[in-house]
Each structure stands twice: as C-alpha cells, then as structure tokens.
Amino acid sequence: MDTPEMPNVQEPKPVKFVLTLGLAGFFSGLVLVGAYLYTLPLIEANKARAMEQAIYRVLPGCTAYKTMALQNGALRVQEGLAGTVIFAGYAAAGELIGFAIPAQEIGFQDVIAGLIGYDPVQKKVVGFEVLESKETPGLGDKIFKDADFKSNFQELECASGVIIVSKGKKSKANEVEAITGATISSKAVVRIINKGLDQWRAPVESWLRTQTQKQ
C-alpha cells in the first residue's frame, strides 16, 4: 500500500518574518507616538488648570498670580510652567498675599507632589494641597481627604521648620499632627513643606527686599 505523500509546506523565510515583525512594530510605534502627541497638549492643559485651581486654594484671598523662576540667582516673572517655578499670589486690590511653592517627596507608595501656600511676611504656611499621590486608599490618601489633617496647614508657623508629632500631641504652632495609621505619608507631607521652604525662602525674602526698595 502506497503511503500518501505529505504536502510540501514551505516554512516562512527568516528575512520575510523579520520584515513583517519590523513593519508591525513600526506602525504600532507610529500609532503610539501619534496618540502621545495628540493627548500631550490636553494633559498639559489639564495640569495647568489643576495647578491654577490649587494656587487659589492654598493662598486664601488670591485672585491673580504670576509665575516666577530663578534667573541669575534672583526671582523673575516668566511665562509658562517651564523649569522650576513658584507662584506669587495677589489679592483683588493688587497686594501680595504670598507664594504657592511646589515640592515633592517620596511617600509610602510613590512620589507625593504638593503645593505649599506660604506667607513670607508672617512666616506661616497658610495652605497645602496634594497635587499627585498614589498613597494607600483608606490610609495614606487621608493626606488629602482628612479634614483634621488639612487644617494643620491653615496657620502653621514655619520660621524654624515644621515638625511632625503624634495625633493629640500638638503643643506648638509649628507642629503637625500625624494621621493615625498613615505616619509615613504624614511625615512625607512635612518633608515636602520643609524642603520647599528651604529651597525658596531665601530667594523670596531677597525679592521682597528688592520690591520694598523700589517703593
């Protein structure tokens, strides 16, 4: 009995296989790049809008602001959010209220980005807003959900630095009560505040002296 012949199936050539994969990867990359370029302006616009809203929240009474950056060691007004910037907030009558200072630190899960409302005349933190956080839901996320914790930053003295203490142990005007069960996240917020103020306190005070001399 004759054995039936198996059909002669040609295996794909390696060059053709590699070329097909390369083309597929190329067009997939084009799609990803196109999607990124399309969504980037929307993402940046949303970030700018969120930042603007946060500035008004951390500086009570603020109705307008100017973006400022260090140029040759001195604060200067600039357009846009490029580089490392802070925001000078003004009341409706034009008087300076304070500065909104971005800063960030590592929390329990990931980086926590925050915005500090700083009154350089009174040497006080007058507001704090979490801009970005991936802290644990139900615990670490209380840094932006817990009303008692947020109230720490309404009139917080900071001339000699901000200190974290246990819940119910606050006795000084520069102390922040930690959130029970979220001590690491609470400490990260305090580090954000101290870091931001340490970085910008001197440039802000120098700028204020310059403005006083101009008057």
Helices and strands as residue ranges (DSSP letters): H 14-58, E 64-71, E 74-77, E 85-90, E 96-106, E 111-119, E 124-132, G 140-143, H 147-150, G 151-153, E 156-157, E 163-165, E 175-177, H 183-214
